Amino acid sequence: MEIIFFAGWFTLLCAMAGDFVFSYLLSFFYKEYSNMKMSISALGNPKSPVRIPFNIWMLIEGLLFLSALPALYKNYHSVSAILTTTTIVFIAIFAIGSCIFTCFFSVNESKTISTTSSKIHGAGSALGFTLFLFVPLLVAILSFRCGENIFGAVCMFCFASSLVFFALFVMSDKEKFSGTLISNEGLWQRLNLFFMYLPLAILAVRKIAGF
């Protein structure tokens, strides 16, 4: 069982790092795509030349997140079973709603076009992102309870930062912000993800390194 828990920290890192690396690499093969202006999920739209590899990756990413949950549970359940279970559930919903659902229900190239697939994608992604926003906060509380005050403070900073960038991400597609800095949807989404992921990334590296 220990090898499963240890492997979970690796799969967690792969899921989070891959979200940035894989989407960036695929953007080179999609001439009309802009990392600054477009969301990551736009790589999987029906007209995207990289739709198939992107959707396969999103399925893999979701499974990688799910496979990491036993390690997270083992690490924190003795501190607070309720907070740990809540954290696990939030990550699981993100893995399913924002990753696995993206594989099967893609967005359209234009947001003005609404289909059943794009609506399901939008609902799953919105729920997943919203819940994952609170993961840094939950990890912060668990860390404070463990006496890891510095790491807890880092998690709190990440939580506050992710809220700011999530708000900018939501505002980015509003017409009144068109042509302004706020309209950089892709930038805000990536920064939002970076600060949401950072506490888990630090935790995974610490566990792999043995401290």
N, C-alpha and C positions, 0 to 999 in steps of 0.2 A: 504493500500500500504506500510505503514511503516514496517509492519511485514515482508513483502517480502524482503525489502531492508536489514533489520536486519538479516533475515535468510540467505541472500546471503553471509554475512561475515562468517557464520558457514559453509556453503557449500564450500566456497573457502578454508577454513582451512582443511576441511575433504578431499578435492580433493588432496591438496598438501601433507598432512601428510600421507594419504593413499598410495600415490605413493611409499613412502619409506617403511612403515609398512607392507602393504599387500604383496609387492614383497619379502620382507625379510622373512615373515612367510611362504610364498609358497615355498621358496628355500629349506626349511627343508624337503619337500616332493618330491624333484627333486634331486636325488643323484648326477647326473652328472653336476649339475648347480653350478657355482661359482659366488658369488656376486662381487668378485674382477675382474674376467676375462670376464664375460659375461654381455651383455646389459640387461636391464630390459625386453625388448620385447622378448628376447629369451625364456622367461618363457611360451610364447604362441605358440612356434613352434609346428608343427604337431606331433612330437614325445614326447612332454612334457607331463608328467603325471598330470600336473596341468593346462593344456591348457584351459579347460572349465572355472574353477573359475577365472583364470587370465583374459581371454577375457571378461567375464561378468563384472569383476571389471573395465577394461579399458573403457567399455561402460558407466558404472556408473560414473567413474571419469570424462569423457568428459562431461556428462550431469551436473555434479556438477559444473564444471568450467563455463558452459554456464549459469547455474542458478544464478551464482554470478555476472554476467555482469551488471544487473540493478543497483546493489549496487555500483559498481565501477563507473558507468556512473553518478549516482546521486551525488557521492562524489566529482567528479572533473569537471563535464561539465561546471560549472559556471566559472571555472578558465581558461579553454581553451577547447572549443568544438572540435576543430580539433585534438589536442593532445589526448584528452580523447577518441574520436571516433577511432583514430589510435590504441590506447592501447587496446580498446575493440575488434577491428577487429583482432589484432595480437593474443590476447588470444583465441578468437573464432576459428581462424584457427588452433592454437595449440590443442585446445580441440577436434576439428574434425579430423585434419590430424595426430596428434601424439597419440591421445587416442581412439576416436571412430573408426577410420580406422583400428587401431591395432586389435580391436575386430573382424573385418570381413576379414582383409587381414594380415595374419601372416607371420613372417619371417621363414626361414628354419633353421634347426639345424646347418647346415654348410653354410657359406657364399659363398662357391664355387658353391652351387646349386642355380640357379636363376629361379624363376617361375613368372608368371603374378602377383600372390598374393604378393610375396616378393618385386617385383618392385613397385607395388602400395603402399605397406607399406613404402618402402624406400623413395619414392617421398613425400608422405604425412608427414612422420615423419621428414624428412630433412627440408621441408618447415616450419612445425610447430615449430621445435626447433630453426631454424634460426630467425624466426620472434619474438619468445618469448624472445630470447636473448636481444632484445632491450626494453623489457618491463621495466626492472629496470631503464634504462636510461630515458624512458618517464616518469616514476613515479618520478624520481629525478628532472626532469625539472618542472613537475607540483608542486612538493613539494617546490622547490625554489621559484616558483611564488606565493605560498601560504605563504611564509615567514618561512617555516619549514626547515631552513638551515641544522640543524644537521641530520634530517631524510634524507634530500636530499643528504648529503655527504655519509651517509650509503648506500643509493641506488647507488651512483656512485661507491663506493667501490665494491658493489655486482656486478655491471655491468662489471667492470674491471676483477674481479675474475672469473665470469662466462665465459668471453671471453677466459681467459687462459685455463680453464678446458675444454671448448668446443674444443679448438684447440688440446689439448691433447687427447680428445675423438676421434676426427677425425683422428689423427695420430696413434692411438693405434692399428689399424688393418693393418698397413703398414708392409710389410714383413721385412723391414730393422730394425724395432724396436721389432721384435719377441724375446721374452725371456728377454726383458729389462723392467724397471719400467714403461716405456711408454705404454707397451702392456696391462696394466690393464684397459681394456675398461670399465668394470663395475664400477670401482672406479671413473674414470674421469666423467662418465655420471652422477653418483649420486652427485658428488661434483658440477658439472655444474648445475644440477637441484636445489641443495640446495641454491646456490647463486642466481639463477634466481627466486626462490620462496620466498626467505627471505624478500624482501621488501613488497611483498603482504601479507606475514604472519604477519609481524610487523603491517602493516596497519590494517589487519583484527582484530588482538588482541586489538589494540588501539580502534577501533570502537566498538567492543563488550564490552570492559571495560568502554567505554564512555569518552575517552580522546584522 
